[in-house]
Amino acid sequence: MSAQAMFTRYIGIDYSGAEAPVSRLRALQVYESDGNSEACAVPPFDSGARNWCRKEVARFMRDRLLSDQPCVIGVDHGFSLPLSYMQRNALTSWDEFLRHFHFHWPTTRDHMYVDFVRDQDPPAGTSDELRLCERWTSSAKSVFQFDVQGSVAKSTHAGIPWLKQLRDDRRLRARTHFWPFDGFDIKAGLSVVVEIYPSMFRRRYPNTERSADQQDAYACAMWLRDMDVLGALREYFNPPLTLPERRLAQLEGWILGVR
C-alpha cells in the first residue's frame, strides 16, 4: 500500500436496473480490494443467496461508508441527469434534484420495476440529451436511452433513489464525499462515492474466468486501486474543466476517468 494512497478499500459495482430492488440479479456484481491484494468478488449478505439485489447493495455501501477505513466506491450508473432536464424542472442543485427524482421515480420500493414507473409517464427526457461528461466520451449513451445494448438508462433510474437514501443518512454524509457534487477536492479521511464507466477499463485487466458483469466490477475496483497506489487518483478527481464546466458538473455529475 502506497503511503500517498487516499483510501484503504476499493470497491467496484457493476449495477443493474432489471426487475425489482429485492430481485437477485446475476448482472449485479460487487468486487473489492483492500489495496494490498487483487480485487475479489464480495458475496451477498444472505449466505443462502447466489446473487445480490439492489436493496442489499445499498446496505453494503452504507456499511462500508460508515466504517473507519476510508474507501472509494465506483458505481456503474448515472448519478444525475442533463442540464436540459434540470432547466425543464427548475432544479438548481443536486440535492434538490434527488428529492424531485425520488418523488417521481420511487424505485427503492421493494417490488417497483423501472418499467412500472415509466408506464406512469413521469418527467423524463429524450435519447439525444447528453450530459457534458457523455459528450466528452466516444461511447457513453444518454441516461434517457432505454432498451438498447449498453444502455445505462434503466440502471440510472433504478440507482439514483438509493443515492438519496444514502445521502439522507446524517452519520454517513458526515464522512462521505459524493463526487463531484460535494466538490472536486477530497478531504483526507473521507470515503468517496463516484460514478464510473467500466468499458473504459475492462480491457486493461486480463479475464479468463469472470463473466462480463464480474469483469466490469473487477476492473473498476482494480483501476481505482492502481490509480491510487500510483498517486494518480487525485488528478482524476480534478479533470481539466473550466469554472463554468465545473459548476455544470456539480449539477450533472461526472464520470471518473473522463478527462
N, C-alpha and C positions, 0 to 999 in steps of 0.2 A: 504494500500500500504506500503510495507516494505521500510525503509529508505535506505537499501542497494540495492534496485532494480536498475537495469541498464536502464529500459525502463518504459514508461508510457502507451504504447499501444502494444497489442499483436495480431498479425494477422495470421490466418491460411488459406491457399489457396489450395483447392483440385483442381488440374489442369486437363485439358482435351485437347488432341490434335486432337479431332474429327473435321471434316468439315473445315470451313474457319475461319479466325480471326474475322470476323463480324457475324459469326453464333452464335445464342444464344443457350446455352447448359445447360441442367439440371445437367450434371456432373460437371460443373464448379461452385464451391461454395466458398464463402468468409465469414469467421467468424472473429469477432473482440471483444476483451475485453479491457476495459480501466484500468484494474488492480484491480479495486475495485468490479467488478461485473462479473457474468458469461458471457462467450462469446456468442454473438448473431449474427444472420445472417445479413450481410450487403446487402441492396437492390441495384440493378443496378442503375447507374446514370439516365438512361432513366426511368422515372416514369411509363411509359406505358409498360415496359418490365418485364417479369416474371423471366428471367434468364440473366446471364452475358454472354458476349462474350470476347474473349481473348484481343481484342483491348481495350475494356473498362476496363478490369482488369489492363492492363499496365498503363492506365491513372489514375486509382485508386491508384496503387502503387506509381506512381510519386507524386501524391498529398500528400499522407501520408509521403513520404520520404522528401518532401520539407517543411513539417510543422515544427513548433517549438517544437513539442513534440517528443522526441526520441522513435522510435518504432522498433520492430523486426518483420520481415515478413518471415514466413516459407512457402515455395512453394514446392509442391509435383511434382517435375520433376528433372531430372539430370541437373546439371549446366555445365557439361563438359563431355569429353569422355576419354576412357582409354589411357594409355601411348602408347600402340601399335599403336593407330590411330595417335597420335601426332608424333611418330617417322616416320611413313609412309609418313606423310605430312610435315615433317621438321618444326614442330611447337614447340617453346620453352617457350612460355608464354601464360597465359590465354587470355590476350588482343589480342595477335596475333591469337590465336585460334578463338576468337569471330569474328574477321574480316574475317577470312577464312571461318568459318561456315556460316556466314550471306551471303557471296557471293554465296556459293553453295546451301544453303537452305534458299531461300528468303520467309520464311513462315510468314513474317509480312505483306505481300501484302494482300489486302482486300479479294480477292477471291481465294487465293492459299491454296490448301489442301496439307498436308504432302505427300499423295499418288501421287499427281501430280508431286512432285519433285522426289519421288522415281522412277517414270517411266522414268526419265531422266538419271538414273544411276549416281548420284553424288558420291563423295567419301563417303564410308561407312565402315562397319565392319561386323563381324560375331557374332552370339549369344553366342559364348564361350569366347568372350573378356570381361573381367571384370575389373572395377577399384578396387583399393585396398580396398576402403570402402565397396564395394559389396562383396569382398572376406571375409570381417570381419563380415558379417551378414549371417543368415541361409536362408533367403528368398528373398533377393534383386536380381532382374534379371538384365541381361545385358541391357545397353541402346541401344543395337542393336537388341534386341529380340522383333520383331514386331508380332502383330496378335496372341497373346496368352493371356489367362486370367491373370490379374495382371500386364500386361506389362506397362512399363513407356517409351518405345521407342518412341511412337508417340507423347506423351506429351513433352518429352525431345526435339525432333526435331522441335516441334512447338514453344516451350517456350524459347530456348536459344537465338534466334534472338531478342526477346523482352528484354532480359537482356542486350544485346549490346545496344539497343536503350536507355535504362535507363542509362547505364554506360556512354554513349556518351554525356549525359546532364551534362555540367560542373558544374552547380549550384548544381545539385543533387549529383554528385560524391563527391563534397567537403564536404558533410555532411552525406555520406553513406559509410558504410563498407560492401563490398561484401566478405563474409566469405567463405572459408579461404584464398581466392585469395589475399586479401589485408593484410594477416597475421592472426595469431590466436588470438592475443591480440586486444581487442576493446578499443579505446579511449573513455573516458567519453563524453557523449553528442551526440555521433554519432548514427544514426539509422543503422540497420543491415538487410541484406537480406541473407537468408540461405536456403539450400536445406534440406527438411525434409521428413520423411517417415512415413505416418500416421499409417500403420499397427503396428508400434512399440508402439503406444499409445492408439489406439482406444478403446481397451477393458478396459482401466483404468477408463473410464467415462461412466456411465450408459446411455443407449439410449432407449427411449420409443416412440419417435415420429419422429426422424430425419431419412432421407434417408441415405443410406450408404455413399454417397458423402458428405452430410451435416455433418454426424458424423465424417468423416475424417477431414474436415476443422475445425470443432468444437474442436475435440480432440487435434489437433495441436496448436490451439490458447490457449486452456486451459493448455496444458503441458508447453508451453513457459511461460505463466503467472505464473503457480505454481512453476516451477523451479526458476524463477527469484525472486519471493517473498520469497522463501526458501533460496535464496543466492547460489543456486547450478548451475545456468546457466553459470557462469564464468568457472566452472570446465568442463562443456560440451564443451565450446569453446576451451578448451585445452585438447584434447584427448591424451592418453598416446602413443605418436608416437616418434620414433627415429628421429634424424635430417634428414636422407635420406627420411624417410617416410613423414615427414612434407614438404619437398621440393616437393615430388611427389604429395601430397595432394593439394599443391598450384597450381598445373597444372591440376590434375584430378578432384579436388573438394573433398568434404567430406559431408556425411550425418550427420547432427547434431543429437546427441544422440547415435551414434555408438561409442563404447569405447572398 
